[in-house]
Amino acid sequence: QNTDYARLVERHNPDAVVSAGSNAAYLSSTLNVPVVLQPVTDTDVIEALGKARRVASRVHVFTYAGQPGLSKRLFSSLPDVTGIEVIHRSYGTADEAKEEFLIAMAAESPEVIVGPSYICGLAEQSGCPAILVYSRESARAMLRTAIDTAASAQQVRAAAKGGRDQSFIIHSPQMERVAELVRNYAGGMAAVLL
């Protein structure tokens, strides 16, 4: 399914967009609003591997090649640190992600997969267990950055119009509900995917 992101931005007029991986890179190059990247840290990967280890001792990890913050040394040292076999695959675009996934499924018969939502969706469609790589802390950091980015964009826009600083504004009932959920669950201990 092809989504016209530029049209969505025009229609909803966001101050910032949040996304992850190759999709974030694509949106950053295409949209005229700031795109906040979902971070993936070494800690996120290690925590996800800890969950995956409960399913199998051989884990396939998929990551976006342009993801800042991930140490290349991490994947070479993980087997020694965790005691599990880690097969790491990276990709640059959504098409490459799907291709890498299909190759892994055909050639390596993954027992469990760790990756972003797109890869986890493909895994679930194929009947393979999947663990989302993003941690609660990374999601909170992304939301904080998105709110700060949106507030800055509003300030810049207000200054350009000669107006005063505006408060953070949510333009739709759906986003009001998301903001309410974020406020309610952000302080909790459970992982929440919005």
Steps between C-alpha positions, in 0.01 A plus 500: 500500500643837400431787737513859379685644799528848350122511467457383859735774620310756295167379635596472870765776515727337762790688655708182497472139382635196686628196316770234510772350288490516123152653507630791711785554254255502211261739676784733600601536137141542378302705750526868583458444876755366749510121529598361841678166481414216737836423661634148538780466752735217581298455819179464296660221298633322809161520676321369190753215474431413863132458413579309180731265692193367685368382161816364337879499531543613137371851431479697177535876553398747229608865520492804277853560366478876550387475863710737709611380841540130431855378548629277222712318757185407692392230256842335485526481880141399579548121469782509758303724738157337466586139421258498207557483128423839344448536126498869413354639179478867409315685227475848350143511369169327569544297181845387617355413841239276341762342273736431794210354695395270216858383447536425870170311508594289198866434578528509879158406646503756786369378835434852631549847351588831664435813299290807430122484455516437123724194544294377797187527286662294224613243758154468650348456152748217446424337834838583652516645854615863504625743764478874442844658536382833643503543876259701711784744579578557133133559424478754784813674374350519151175647634687758709708598199190519280322728747808724529539505121133586450517777760810645330330486160202686643728766649679549169171524315360747755815714483486501120144627518595761759277331754546375850615159609225240469432212733527144373189434289351169393291535184279192498283291733707193414824669609327633813429135588862400427628786718264391779627141474863620504436708814326206670746225411833684484540482876420129521734205496335313211625527142244677280501515121306790352 
